[in-house]
Amino acid sequence: MQWRPEVLDNIIVALLKASRESQMKDSELLEKLNYILKTEIPRSQLLKCLIRLEVRGLIHVRTSERKNGELIIKLLEGKETSE
């Protein structure tokens, strides 16, 4: 099932706000999204959302120093979605 981008963006921002230090690993974020939406969100769809949110200046995505290919997503201070 394809979710509207705005819905996923808002859920991602809300999850990051609720997380410790406003950051989360991509695997944790995907697991929480799948649980909340009760469906399997493809990693490719998550990555598109992350790119969109980073371009909008809401988050910063970096590669983990510990695990190869793991991403760390951080909500930027004082940023919220406007939709």
C-alpha positions in Angstrom: 0.0 0.0 0.0 1.3 3.4 -0.9 0.8 6.1 1.8 0.4 9.8 1.1 3.8 11.4 1.6 2.4 14.1 3.9 1.1 11.4 6.3 4.4 9.6 6.5 6.3 12.8 6.9 4.2 13.9 9.8 4.4 10.5 11.5 8.2 10.4 11.1 8.5 13.9 12.6 6.2 12.9 15.5 8.2 9.7 16.2 11.5 11.7 16.2 10.0 14.2 18.6 9.0 11.5 21.0 12.3 9.7 20.8 15.3 10.2 23.1 17.5 13.0 21.8 15.1 13.5 18.9 17.0 10.9 16.8 16.6 7.3 15.7 18.2 4.6 13.5 16.5 4.0 10.2 15.8 0.4 11.2 14.0 1.5 14.4 12.0 4.1 12.5 10.9 1.6 9.9 9.9 -0.9 12.6 7.8 1.8 14.4 6.2 2.9 11.2 5.2 -0.7 10.3 3.7 -1.2 13.8 1.7 2.1 13.8 0.4 1.7 10.2 -0.1 -2.1 10.5 1.5 -2.7 7.2 5.0 -3.2 5.7 6.5 0.1 4.5 9.2 -0.5 1.9 12.6 0.9 2.9 12.7 2.7 -0.5 9.6 4.6 0.5 11.1 5.5 3.9 14.2 6.8 2.1 12.1 9.0 -0.2 10.4 10.5 2.9 13.8 11.1 4.6 15.2 12.8 1.5 12.1 15.0 1.3 12.3 15.9 5.0 16.0 16.7 4.8 15.5 18.9 1.8 12.9 20.8 3.7 15.3 21.3 6.5 13.4 19.3 9.1 15.9 16.5 9.7 19.5 15.6 9.2 20.4 12.1 8.0 23.9 10.7 8.5 25.6 7.3 8.2 26.3 5.4 11.4 30.0 5.1 12.3 29.3 1.7 13.9 27.3 -0.3 11.3 27.8 -0.2 7.5 24.8 1.2 5.8 22.8 2.1 8.9 21.4 5.6 9.0 20.9 7.9 11.9 18.0 10.4 11.5 17.9 13.5 13.8 15.1 16.0 14.1 16.6 19.5 13.8 15.9 21.9 16.8 12.6 23.7 16.7 11.5 22.2 13.4 8.0 21.1 12.7 6.0 20.1 9.6 3.7 22.8 8.3 1.2 20.5 6.7 
